[in-house]
Amino acid sequence: MSRAQLFERITDQANRPNPYPLYEELRETRVAPQDNGSFLVGRYYDVMALLHDPRISSDLHNRGPGLPGADRAGDGPESFLKLDPPEHDRLRRLTTRQFGPPHSPDRIDSMRGELAELVTSLVDGLDGKGRIDIVDDFAYPFPVSVICRLLGVPHEEEPRFHVWADALVAAIDPRRNSADNEQVKAAQQAQMEMAMFMAGLIEDRRRSPGDDMLSGLANDSGPDGQLNTVELVTNSILLFIAGHETTVNLITNGMLTLLRNPDVLERLRAEPELMPQAVEELLRFEPPVHLLGQRTPIVDIEIDGVTVPKGSPLVLALASANRDPERFIDADRFVPDREDNQHVGLGSGIHSCFGAPLARLEGQMALAELIRRLPNPRLVEDPPPYRPNPVLRGPRHLLVDCG
């Protein structure tokens, strides 16, 4: 088939278990114009350059009419993830003040004890089970509990967030278009319900602040002013979705990779100090986010003699860049102690993953405890069934026999 159908083939559910041969095909050319009007890029140095290029916009309002994604511009208030400087920078600075240094340097580190308790409790619940589902029994409930506690969402409300998240994540699918009426309606309903809930929670935190992140966001006034209610609601929803969906995939893809490489699993069990490096390698080898489709050049740009016109959809294949042999030695091999591992598994540039420090810590603690405690874990099905979303790629279930 022509490379003009590469995007269609990569996003085809049939190729979800192993899209990497298609990424190899993509890397044979530096930029692949697609039949739908988009341009697909998959080499490491090109992807890295474009992630840092100020001529590349994340705002769909800059997309030409009739092109993929243009119909999603103007759906409502946008999080900083979908904005360009200077508005992106203002919102990200305001949000970062409550998440990390220099204003809140201990926010993540102070959660280590709580994270350890959650991990231990969840693994305790697996004791005695001959067969477990890593996704439903562990990889989903752990990061959901973490992000809810971080934001200050009451524990009893966590199940509602699961339903909302599923509907909102479905809307991230780049194959979605305005004709997907049921999917669009479900996402809009979830967005409205979650926004109403968060608005009420924000008002509660303004009246009675706690030590959670949402209380800080609702009451803080920094050099950039204060987030208004609409900005708070929009970006708190982003933090919830981004704060758990990527981590679910990191843990699940991580366990799948280790179970496929039992020698590495045994090495990490014997040398747990290698886990931070191993998680970095997992982010390169099986990243939780495969494609960045919300990119648009604001001027004509040229890549290897191919002109990408202003307003055209530009798709950056992060997972392809992470397996580029021009950048990584033995790129298709999982090396737990790999050196010089500057992957793009969590993005790069001004839109690099906001929650990366928390995701890394969750991944390290979760995988270390699972491989330490699970007796003789074995895959039941390989490949496992995958979620339909080609952007946030990960197994829907990961059945493991123990004992």
LODRENKOL-159140 format. One record per atom (N, C-alpha, C): x, y, z; residue in one letter. Coordinates in pm, whole numbers, plus 32768, in hexadecimal, padded with zeros to 4 digits. Atoms other than C-alpha are relative to their C-alpha. Layout:
N
XYZA
...
// end
This chain:
403
80537F888000M
800080008000M
8056807D8000M
7FB77F838009S
806681687FC9S
8018803B808AS
7FE57FB97F82R
8105823680DCR
7F99806D801AR
806A7F9C7FEEA
7FE5832780A3A
7F8E7FC98056A
8064803A7FA5Q
7F108233816FQ
803F7FD28084Q
7FBC802D7F86L
800C82058289L
7FB28025807EL
804A7FD77F89F
7F4082CD8385F
7F867FA68013F
807680577FFAE
7E0B82008333E
80277F758030E
7FD480857FD8R
7ECF80BE835CR
80317FFE8091R
7FCE7FFA7F77I
7F7A8128849FI
7F8C80068063I
80707FF07FA4T
7E2E8188853CT
7F977F927FF3T
805A8071800FD
7D7F804B84C4D
800B7FA6807BD
7FFF80537F87Q
7D197F7B85F3Q
804C7F7E7FEBQ
7FBC807F801BA
7DA67E44854AA
8097800A8017A
7F707FEE7FEEN
7F047EDA856AN
80258035808AN
7FE27FCB7F7BR
7EE37F4F86D2R
80657FA9804DR
7F9F804F7FB4P
7FA17E248765P
809180167FD6P
7F767FEC802EN
80D47E6E868EN
800780627F8CN
7FF67F9D806AP
80E47FB585CEP
8090801C7FD4P
7F747FDA8016Y
82617FB885CEY
80357FE47F73Y
7FD5800D808BP
82967F258470P
7FCF80747FA8P
80327F8D804BL
81C0804483EDL
8052807C801EL
7FA97F907FDFY
8295813E84AAY
80877FF47FB8Y
7F848015804BE
83C880A38409E
7FED802C7F6EE
801E7FD58088E
832480DA82B9E
7FF980997FF8E
80097F6E7FFCL
82D88242831AL
808A80408002L
7F7B7FC47FF4R
844482858375R
80517FF67F80R
7FB98009807FE
84B182218218E
7FF680837FB1E
80097F7A8038T
843C837A81B1T
7FF680618075T
7FFF7FA27F8FR
845D84B38285R
7F78803C801BR
80887FCC7FEEV
82FC8532824AV
7FA67FBA7F9BV
805A804D8056A
81D5847081BCA
7F7B80487FF2A
80847FC38018P
80B485398124P
7F967F927FF9P
806A80637FF8Q
7F6D84818165Q
7F8880287FAAQ
80747FE78055D
7E33845F8095D
7F9A805D8041D
80627FAB7FBCN
7D688515819FN
802E80908011N
7FCF7F787FF9G
7E3B86508180G
8064801A806FG
7FA07FEE7F94S
7F19861782AES
808C7FD77FD2S
7F748021801AF
809485EC82BAF
80367FB6807BF
7FD480597F96L
812E84D48388L
809980038008L
7F6F7FF77FECV
828D84F3841DV
80287F9D806DV
7FDF80687F9FG
834183D984D4G
80937FEF8021G
7F73800C7FDBR
84BB840C84DFR
801D8052807ER
7FE77FC37F7DY
854C84698631Y
802780947FF6Y
7FCF7F778002Y
860985A485D4Y
7F9B80607FC4Y
806A7FAB8037D
84E8862A8504D
7F9480198067D
80677FF17F9BV
83EA85E88615V
8030805D8070V
7FCB7FAC7F96M
84C98686871DM
800680937FD5M
7FF87F778032A
850587B98645A
7F7680427FF9A
80877FC9800FL
839187E78600L
7FBF80188088L
80367FE97F7AL
833B87C58772L
80328082803CL
7FC67F847FCBH
841988F387B2H
7FF380757F9EH
80087F9B8069D
83BF89BA8678D
7F8E8062801DD
806C7FA07FE2P
82FD8AFD86C6P
7FA080167F8CP
805B7FF38073R
82638AEB8569R
7F937F958002R
8061806D7FF7I
819E89B785D5I
7F9E801F8072I
80697FDA7FA1S
80538A038683S
7FB87F868036S
805580677FC5S
7F83892D8770S
7F6D802B8001S
80867FC78002D
7E4E8A038735D
7FBA7FDA7F7ED
8046802F8078L
7D5689628644L
7FBD80717FB3L
80357F8D804BH
7CD58ABB85E8H
805C80267F8CH
7FA27FE3806CN
7E0B8AD0850DN
7FFA7F997F90N
800C80678066R
7DA089A28444R
7FA3802E7F91R
80507FD98073G
7D1789D482E6G
7F767FC08003G
808780368000P
7B9E89A582BCP
7FF67F827FAAP
8014807C804AG
7B34884B824DG
806B7F988015G
7F94805F7FE6L
7C7887A882C3L
7FE77FB68083L
801A80507F87P
7C7E869783CFP
801B80508080P
7FF17FBC7F80G
7C478729852AG
7FCB808D8003G
802D7F758002A
7BD3887E84B5A
7F75800E803FA
80887FFB7FC9D
7A6F88288521D
800080008098D
7FFC80057F6DR
7AE78807868AR
80288086803DR
7FD97F7C7FCCA
7B60896F86AAA
7F838049802EA
80707FB17FD0G
7A7D8A49877AG
7F957FB08046G
806380507FBAD
79CD892B882FD
7FE48035808CD
80117FCB7F79G
79F789E68977G
808680328034G
7F827FD17FC8P
7B018A708A63P
806C7F967FF4P
7F93805E8016E
7C5389D28A1EE
80607FFF8075E
7F95800A7F9ES
7D5589518B14S
808080357FC3S
7F827FCA8035F
7EBA89CF8AF7F
80417FA07F9EF
7FC88061805EL
7F0D888D8A3CL
7FDE80247F70L
802F7FE28087K
7E4C89138910K
800F80947FDDK
7FE97F728019L
7EC98A79891BL
809380197FE0L
7F797FD58020D
7FFD8B3288A0D
80298070805FD
7FD47F8A7FB5P
80D48C388951P
7FC0807D7FC4P
7FDD7FF67F71P
809E8D2589F4P
7F977FC6805FP
8069802F7FA7E
7F528CA08A7BE
80227F77803AE
7FD380817FCCH
7FDC8B3F8A97H
805F80128074H
7F997FED7F9AD
81048BBC8B61D
7FC380348082D
80407FC97F87R
80298C858C52R
7FB67F93804DR
804E80677FBDL
7F3E8B638C9CL
80597F918038L
7FA7806B7FD0R
80568A648CB9R
804E8030807BR
7FB87FCB7F8AR
81198B468DA9R
7FA68000807BR
805D7FFA7F90L
7FE58B798E83L
7FE67F748038L
801C80887FD4T
7FA18A048E8ET
807B7FC08040T
7F84803B7FCDT
810C89A38EC7T
80208030808CT
7FE57FCB7F79R
811B8A818FFCR
7FCE7FA1806DR
8038805A7F9CQ
8047897D90B0Q
802C7F6F7FEEQ
7FDC808A801FF
80F1884B9021F
80937FE18019F
7F72801E7FF5G
826888709033G
8053807A8020G
7FA67F927FDFP
8399894B906BP
7FEF80737F9DP
7FC97FE27F7AP
83E08A5890BCP
7F95801E8069P
80677FD77FA1H
828F8AB69159H
7FD47F8D8059H
802D80747FB3S
8229895591C7S
80617F8C7FEDS
7F988063801FP
836D888C91C7P
7FE67F76803BP
8012807F7FBBD
82EE877992B0D
7F7C7FBB7FDED
80858036801BR
819987369214R
80057F6A7FDER
7FF9808B802CI
81FB85F09169I
804A7FAA8065I
7FAF80517FA4D
8309857A9258D
7FB47FE28081D
804B80147F84S
821E85A5937FS
7F977F937FF3S
806580678015M
813284A792E1M
803A7F738001M
7FC280848007R
822D838892EAR
7FC17F9C8062R
803B805A7F9EG
81A082F6942AG
7F747FD57FDBG
8089801F8029E
803A830B93ADE
7FFF7FA47F88E
7FF780568076L
809C8271925FL
80277F728028L
7FD580857FD2A
814D81539311A
7F8D7FB58042A
807380407FBFE
8017810E93E2E
7F9C7FD07F99E
805E80268068L
7F39810992ADL
80317F857FB4L
7FC68070804AV
8024802091F0V
7FF87F808053V
800080767FA8T
80457F349318T
7F737FC98012T
808A802B7FECS
7ECE7F2C9352S
7FC97FB87F85S
8032803E807AL
7E827EDD91E6L
80417F787FE7L
7FBC80818015V
7F897DCA91D1V
7FD37F9C806BV
803780597F99D
7F0B7D3D931DD
7F7E7FC17FD0D
808080318032G
7DB97D1B9273G
800E7F957F94G
7FE980658067L
7E567C3D9169L
802B7F7A803BL
7FD0807B7FC0D
7ED47B3D9266D
7F987F917FF6D
805880748005G
7E4179E59231G
7FB37FF17F7EG
8045800A8081K
7DB77A3090D7K
805A7FB77F9DK
7FB280498063G
7E2A79388FD3G
800E804C7F7EG
7FFD7FB1807AR
7DD47A258EB7R
7FD6808F8020R
80207F737FE9I
7DD77BA18EBDI
8000804B7F7CI
7FFD7FA48072D
7D977CB98DC8D
804E807B802DD
7FAA7F917FD7I
7EB37DB38DE9I
7FBA80867FEDI
80437F81801BV
7DD77EC58D53V
7F94801B8069V
80727FE67FA9D
7C957EA38E1AD
80227FF48094D
7FE080197F73D
7D327E228F5CD
806A805D8038D
7F927FAF7FCCF
7E577F108F70F
801C807F7FB0F
7FCB7F8F804DA
7EC57FF28E51A
7F9B80727FF1A
80617F938002Y
7D7D80B38E42Y
7FE7803A808BY
80237FC37F7FP
7D1D80DA8FB2P
8070804B8044P
7F917FBB7FBCF
7E7981419024F
800C80927FD5F
7FEF7F728025P
7EAF82808F54P
7F808052800FP
807B7FB57FE9V
7D3F82DF8F6CV
7FF7802E8091V
80007FDA7F73S
7D5682DA90E6S
8066806D801BS
7F967F9E7FEAV
7E9A839E90D7V
7FD6808B7FD0V
80217F7C8035I
7E1B84B68FF7I
7F88803B8049I
80717FCD7FB3C
7CD484D090B9C
802E80378086C
7FCC7FCE7F80R
7D9284F291FFR
8052807E7FEDR
7FB07F89801CL
7E8085EC9163L
7FA7807B7FEFL
805B7F908019L
7D6186C690EBL
7FA3801C8075L
805C7FED7F91G
7C8F86909222G
7F747FD07FE2G
8082803A8021V
7B7385C79184V
7FDE7F98806BV
802580637F9AP
7AB585029290P
80087F727FCAP
7FEB808B8029H
7AFE838D9286H
7F827FC27FC5H
807C803F802DE
7991832E9258E
7FD6802E7F74E
80227FCD8085E
798383F99115E
80567FC27F92E
7FA280368064E
7A9C83389067E
7FBC7FAE7F93E
803F804E806BP
79B482428FAFP
7FC080577F93P
803C7FA88064R
790383648F01R
806B80327F9FR
7F947FCF8055F
7A5183DE8E7EF
802A7F977F99F
7FDF806A805FH
7A8F828D8DDAH
7FA780087F86H
805F7FF7806FV
795582AE8D06V
801B807C7FACV
7FE47F848049W
79A184168CAAW
80817FF57FAFW
7F7E800A8043A
7B0A83C78C53A
7FF57FAD7F81A
800D80568075D
7AAA82AD8B65D
7FC3804C7F8BD
80437FB4806BA
79C283958AA1A
805A806F7FCAA
7FAA7F92802DL
7ABB84B58A95L
80787FCE7FB2L
7F8C80378046V
7BDF83DB8A2CV
7FD87FD27F74V
802E802B8084A
7B11834F890DA
800080757F9FA
80037F898055A
7AF784B3888AA
808B802B7FD4A
7F777FDE8028I
7C7484CB8874I
80297FB47F82I
7FE180548072D
7C7183C48761D
800980557F80D
7FF17FAC8078P
7CFD846D8625P
7FA87FD47F8CP
8058802F806BR
7C16839B854ER
7F748038800FR
80847FCA7FE7R
7AEB844785E9R
7FE180727FA0R
802B7F8C804FN
7A258535850EN
7F7380248029N
80827FCB7FD6S
78E285F78527S
7F8F7F9D7FE8S
80688063801BA
782384C984A3A
7FF17F9B8070A
8007805F7F92D
786F840085DDD
7FA28035806CD
805F7FBA7FABN
77318482867DN
7FF97FC8808EN
800E803B7F7BE
7714838C879FE
807C801A8055E
7F837FE87FB8Q
788183AD87FEQ
800C80938028Q
7FFA7F707FE3V
7871852987E7V
7FA080248070V
80647FE07F99K
7733853A88B6K
802C7FCC8089K
7FD280397F82A
77C5845489C0A
806F8055803DA
7F927FAC7FCFA
7900852A89DAA
7FCC80868031A
80387F7F7FD7Q
7836866C89ECQ
7FB57FF38084Q
804980177F83Q
775785DB8AFCQ
80607FEE8075Q
7F9D80157F97A
788385648BC3A
804680828025A
7FBE7F807FE9Q
792D86B68B9AQ
7FA7805A8055Q
805C7FAA7FB6M
77F6876B8C1AM
7FF07FD08090M
801380357F79E
77C086858D43E
807D80138055E
7F837FF27FB5M
792D868B8DA8M
801B8093801FM
7FEC7F717FEAA
793D88078D80A
7FA880328071A
805B7FD67F94M
780D88368E60M
80327FCE8086M
7FCC80367F83F
78A287518F66F
807A804F802EF
7F857FBA7FDAM
79F487FD8F5DM
7FE48090802AM
80237F777FDAA
795589588F6BA
7FCD80048090A
803180067F77G
789D88F490A9G
80707FE68062G
7F9080217FA8L
79D9885F913EL
805C80798011L
7FAC7F887FF9I
7A9C899B90EBI
7FC58067805FI
80417FA17FA5E
799C8A75919DE
800E7FD38090E
7FEC80357F79D
79B3899092CDD
808D801D8030D
7F757FEA7FD9R
7B2D89B392CCR
801F80948015R
7FEF7F707FE8R
7B168B2E92B4R
7FCB80278089R
803A7FE17F7ER
7A398B3593E9R
804E7FBD8070R
7FBB804C7F98S
7AF68A2894A8S
807B7FBB7FC4S
7F89803A8040P
7C5789F2941CP
803A7F8E8053P
7FB6806B7FC0G
7D1188B19467G
809180067FD5G
7F748002802BD
7E748845941CD
80107FBC7F78D
7FFC80408083D
7E1987AE92C9D
802180677F94D
7FD67FAB806FM
7E8488379178M
7F90805B7FCFM
806F7FAE802EL
7D2988B29118L
7FE98077805CL
800A7F907FA3S
7D1889879253S
8069806A7FE1S
7F977FA28024G
7E648A2191F4G
7FE0804C7F82G
80217FBF807EL
7DF48A679092L
7F8E80638010L
80767FAC7FF0A
7CAB8AFE9105A
801B807E8051A
7FE97F917FA4N
7D468BEB9203N
808480497FEBN
7F7C7FC48014D
7EA08C409181D
7FFA80777FA2D
7FEF7F8D805AS
7EF38D9290E8S
809680177FF1S
7F737FEF801BG
804C8D94904CG
801980797FA8G
7FDD7F8F8057P
80FF8E898F68P
7FA780097F84P
805680018076D
80188E208E4BD
7F6E80128021D
808A7FEF7FDAG
7EDD8E628F11G
7FC77F7F8037G
804580747FCAQ
7DDE8D578F65Q
7FAE7FBD7F92Q
80548048805FL
7D308C488E9DL
7F6E801D801EL
808F7FF07FEAN
7BC18C958E68N
7FBF7F758002N
804380817FEET
7ABB8B858E99T
80027FAC7F81T
7FFF804A807EV
7AA78B268D29V
808A7FC57FE6V
7F7880328013E
7C228B098D11E
80207F8F8062E
7FE880677F9BL
7C2B8A408E54L
7FBC7F7D7FDAL
804A80798024V
7B1F894E8DE0V
80417FBB7F89V
7FC78039807BT
7BB7891D8C86T
80857FBC801BT
7F7A80377FEAN
7D1888E38D01N
80037F94806CN
8007806D7F9FS
7CB6880C8E2AS
7FD07F807FBCS
80288075804DI
7C0487238D37I
80767FC97FB1I
7F86802B8046L
7D43871B8C66L
805C7FB6805FL
7FA5803F7FA1L
7E0F86C88D9CL
7FCF7F758026L
803380847FDEF
7D2685AA8DF0F
80187F9D7F90F
7FF1805C8071I
7D2785108C93I
80937FE07FE8I
7F728015801AA
7E9B85458C59A
80457FBD8076A
7FC080337F88G
7EEA84E68DBFG
7FE97F6D801AG
8011808F7FE7H
7E6483878DA9H
80057FAB7F82H
800480548078E
7E3583118C41E
808B7FD47FD3E
7F798025802BT
7FA6831D8BEAT
80407F9F8063T
7FC380567F9CT
800482768D33T
7FC67F737FFAT
803B80848014V
7F0D81598CFBV
804D7FB57F94V
7FB88040806EN
7FBC81128BB1N
80927FE58024N
7F7580167FD8L
8118813C8C46L
800D7F818053L
7FF980767FA9I
80D480358D51I
7FDE7F817FB1I
802C80788048T
801B7F458C69T
80647FD97F94T
7F9A801D8065N
81107F628B47N
80827FD08042N
7F8980297FB8G
82267F418C47G
7FFB7F6F802AG
800C808C7FD6M
81A57DFB8CD6M
80007FA27F87M
800080538078L
81627D728B7AL
808E7FED7FCBL
7F7780088031T
82C67DC28B10T
80567FA9805AT
7FB080507FA3L
835E7D298C49L
7FD97F6C7FFAL
802B808B800AL
828C7BEE8C29L
802F7FC17F7DL
7FC98033807ER
83047BCF8AC2R
80987FF08008R
7F6F80067FEDN
84697BF58B43N
801D7FD0808FN
7FF480307F76P
84777B158C7AP
808C800E803AP
7F787FED7FCCD
85F17B348C94D
8011808D8038D
7FFA7F767FCEV
85CA7CAE8CBBV
7FAF800C807FV
80537FFC7F88L
84B17C7E8DB6L
804E7FCA8078L
7FB2803B7F92E
85917B9D8E89E
8074805B8027E
7F917FA57FDFR
86AF7C958E6FR
7FCD80748055R
80367F8F7FB4L
85D27DB28EEBL
7FD37FD4808BL
802580347F7BR
85527CD79006R
807D7FF78058R
7F82800C7FB5A
86BD7C9F906DA
804580868013A
7FBF7F7C7FFBE
872C7E069026E
7F96806E7FF5E
806C7F9D8007P
86047EEA907CP
8031808F7FEBP
7FC97F798014E
86EC80189071E
800480277F6CE
80027FE48090L
86DE7FF98EF3L
7F7880307FCEL
80877FE2802FM
856A80448EE9M
7FF0808C7FC3M
800F7F7E8044P
858781BC8E9EP
80327FFE7F70P
7FD0800B8089Q
865C816E8D6CQ
7FA47FAA7FABQ
80598059804AA
857380548D0AA
7F8080477FD7A
80797FB48022V
8445813C8D15V
801D80617F8DV
7FDC7FAA8071E
84FA82318C31E
80047FB07F7EE
7FF980548077E
853B81148B41E
7F757FD37FD4E
808980228022L
83CE80AC8B52L
7FBA80757FBAL
803A7F89803FL
836A82118AFAL
803280117F71L
7FCD7FFD808AR
844781F389C8R
7FC97F8B7FB0R
801B807A8049F
83FE808D8967F
7F6B7FEA7FE5F
80918010800DE
8284808189A3E
7FBC807A803EE
80337F857FC3P
821581EA89DDP
7F687FFE800FP
80917FFC7FECP
80B882318A65P
7FB780557F99P
80397FAB8068V
807D833A8958V
804D7FE67F7EV
7FBE8024807DH
80C582D687F0H
800280727F9AH
800E7F9D806AL
804F83F88719L
7FD68087803BL
802D7F797FE2L
80338571873EL
7FC380387F80L
80437FD58079G
7F2E85DF8644G
7FD480918001G
802F7F767FF8Q
7ED9873A86C1Q
807480617FEBQ
7F947FA58026R
7FF287F28610R
7FE480367F74R
801D7FBD807ET
7FD488ED84F5T
806A806B7FE7T
7FA37F92801DP
80DC89C8844BP
7FB480817FE4P
80407F7D8016I
80828B39844FI
803B80487F87I
7FC87FD28080V
815D8B73831BV
80257F827FB2V
7FCD8072804DD
81CD8A918200D
80877FD6803AD
7F7E80317FD4I
82EA89B5827AI
802E7F937FA0I
7FC98064805BE
83D188CF81B9E
804D7F98804FE
7FB980717FC1I
844A87788228I
80327FA77F90I
7FC180578064D
853E86C48144D
7FC480167F74D
80327FDF8085G
84BD87788010G
7F697FF87FF0G
809280078004V
834D873F8066V
7FC8807A8049V
803E7F8B7FC2T
8281887880ABT
7F827FD6804AT
807980157FAFV
8185885A81C5V
7FBB80878007V
803F7F7C8008P
80908976817DP
7FC980308086P
803D7FC07F8CK
801C8A678287K
7F727FCA8014K
8086802E7FE0G
7EE589E38337G
7FE97F6C7FEEG
801080908018S
7F24887382E2S
800F7FB28083S
7FEC80557F8BP
7EFC876283EAP
808A7FBE7FFAP
7F7B803B7FF6L
805386EC845DL
7FFC7F9A8072L
8006806B7F9DV
8066859E8513V
808F7FD48020V
7F7B80287FD3L
819E855685DFL
7FF67F768042L
8005808A7FCEA
81D383E1861BA
806E7FED8069A
7F9E800A7F94L
828083DE876EL
80377F73800DL
7FD3808C7FF1A
828C8262877EA
80607FD87F91A
7FA3801A806ES
83398259862BS
80878040801ES
7F837FBA7FDFA
843A835C8698A
804F7FB4806AA
7FBE80487F93N
8484828D87CFN
80437F7E7FD3N
7FC2807A8035R
84E3816186F7R
805A801F7F87R
7FAD7FD98072D
85B7822485FDD
80907FD08014D
7F7780347FEEP
8701816785CDP
806B80697FE6P
7F9F7F948010E
87A982AC8564E
801D80448085E
7FEE7FBF7F7ER
877E832086CDR
80227F9B806ER
7FF080617F93F
877481E287A1F
80407F7F7FCCF
7FC180808020I
885C80B58791I
7FA07F908028I
805E806F7FE5D
87937F70877ED
7F7780368025D
807A7FB67FE1A
865C8046876CA
7F887FA6801CA
8071805A7FEDD
856F7F1C875DD
80167F9C8071D
7FE480597F8FR
86087E76888FR
7FEB804B8082R
80177FC67F7DF
859B7EB989F5F
807D7FEE8056F
7F8380017FB4V
86D57F168ABAV
7FE8804B8084V
802C7FBD7F85P
867D7F5F8C29P
806280658039P
7F9E7FA17FCDD
87C280148C77D
803C80547F8FD
7FD27FB28073R
87DA80D38B2FR
80338089802DR
7FCA7F7C7FE6E
88B682078B42E
7FD6805F7F8FE
801D7F9B8068D
887C834C8A80D
7F757FE97FC5D
808780258027N
870583138A74N
7FA5807B7FF9N
804F7F86800EQ
867A84628A04Q
7F897FE57FA2Q
80758025804FH
853083D58988H
7F9B80727FFCH
806E7F9F8005V
83F48494892EV
7F7E7FBD802FV
807480487FCFG
830D83A589E6G
7FA08057804EG
80557FA17FBAL
828984C88AB4L
800380887FBCL
7FFA7F84804CG
82AF85CA89A2G
8081804B8019G
7F8D7FA87FECS
83A686EA89A0S
7FD3808D7FDAS
80257F778021G
83A18862897FG
7F9980378062G
80587FBA7FA2I
829D894A8A17I
7F877FAB8028I
807280557FE1H
8190883B8A0FH
802A7F798038H
7FD5807F7FC4S
825F872B8AB6S
7FA27FDF8073S
8063802F7FA0C
8193865A8BA8C
800B80498085C
80067FB37F84F
812E87338CCEF
80137FA7807AF
7FFC805A7F8DG
810B860A8DB7G
806F7F9A7FFDG
7F9580638010A
824D85588D53A
80407FD48084A
7FC2802F7F82P
82EA85598EB3P
7FA87F9F804DP
805B80597FB9L
81B484BA8F49L
7FF17F7B7FB6L
800E807B804EA
818B83BF8E2BA
807A7FA68012A
7F86804F7FEDR
82F583508E4ER
80007FBC8089R
7FFF80377F78L
82D483228FC6L
7F987F90800EL
806880677FFAE
818C82618FA4E
802D7F817FB6E
7FD18072804EG
822281828E96G
806A7FB1804AG
7F9480437FB8Q
835881368F63Q
7FCB7FB18077Q
803280427F87M
829B80E590A3M
7FA47F8C7FDEM
806080688025A
8189801C8FF8A
80467F847FCAA
7FBE8072803FL
826B7F418F25L
805D7FB98062L
7FA6803F7F9EA
83667F08903DA
7FB27FA6805EA
804E80517FA3E
82557E8B9127E
7FBF7F887FBBE
803D80708049L
81A97DB5901FL
80637F8F7FE9L
7FA1806B801FI
82E27CFB8FB9I
803B7FC48080I
7FCF80357F81R
834D7CD79125R
7F9D7F9E803ER
8066804B7FB6R
82027C48919BR
7FB97F947FB0R
804B8062804CL
81657B89907AL
80527F817FEFL
7FB3807D800BP
81D07A1A9088P
7FF47FC37F74P
7FF980438081N
823D798C8F39N
7F9580327F9DN
80687FCC805AP
81677A758E5FP
80157FD47F70P
7FFA8030808AR
811379F78D00R
7F8D803B7FB0R
80687FCA8058L
80557A928BDEL
7F9C7F947FDBL
8069805B802BV
7F0979EE8B91V
7FEB80097F69V
801C7FE8808EE
7EE47A898A37E
806480677FCAE
7FA07FA5803CD
7FE87B2B8957D
7FF47FFA7F68D
80177F7D7FC4P
7F9D7C1588B8P
7F7B8006804AP
807E7FED7FB9P
7E917C8689ADP
7FA280577FACP
805B7FA48046P
7D597D428939P
80268090801FP
7FD77F757FF0Y
7DA87EB188FFY
7F89805F8000Y
80647F968004R
7CDF7FE9893FR
7FF980377F72R
800D7FD2808BP
7C58808487FDP
804E807E7FE0P
7FC17F7F801BN
7D0681D38828N
80917FEF7FD2N
7F7780108031P
7E4481E38751P
806180678039P
7FA97F9A7FC5V
7EC883188806V
80327FD08087V
7FDE80347F7CL
7EBE8295896BL
7FFE7F677FF6L
7FFF808E8021R
7F298136890BR
80277FAA8078R
7FE2805E7F96G
7F1880228A0CG
7F997F928003G
8061806E7FF6P
7E6F7ED58A5BP
7F848028804FP
807C7FEC7FB3R
7D047EDE8ACAR
7FFD7F9F8076R
7FF380627F93H
7D427DA78B99H
808C7FC17FF3H
7F8280488001L
7E857CF98BFBL
7FF57F918069L
801580707FA7L
7E377BA58C8FL
80837FB9801EL
7F83803E7FD2V
7F4D7B078D5CV
7FDE7F918062V
800B806E7FA0D
7F5A79B48E09D
807680068060D
7F977FFA7F99C
801D79A78F4FC
80027F7E8050C
7FF680757FAAG
809E7897902FG
80387F877FB8G
// end
